[in-house]
Amino acid sequence: MKPIRRRHFVPTAEAQAVFATAPAVDWDEVRAEWDDVLDDSLRDPFEGTGL
């Protein structure tokens, strides 16, 4: 076994080629899904603890 050689620099053209084939993200759809799953209401963290 040997250590993995890490690349610190990725040429711009290579990065663009990778992201060119990535699917488009519909951020409105992502936010709507998060709203269904996440509860962002505020609550008292000490409620019910007797503190």
SULKAMO-V468588 format. One record per backbone hydrogen bond with DSSP energy under -1.0 kcal/mol. NH is the residue of the N-H (numbers start at 1). CO is the residue of the C=O. If there is no record, write none. Layout:
nh;co
NH;CO
NH;CO
This chain:
nh;co
15;11
16;12
17;13
18;14
19;15
20;16
27;25
30;26
31;27
32;28
33;29
34;30
35;31
36;32
37;33
38;34
47;44
49;46
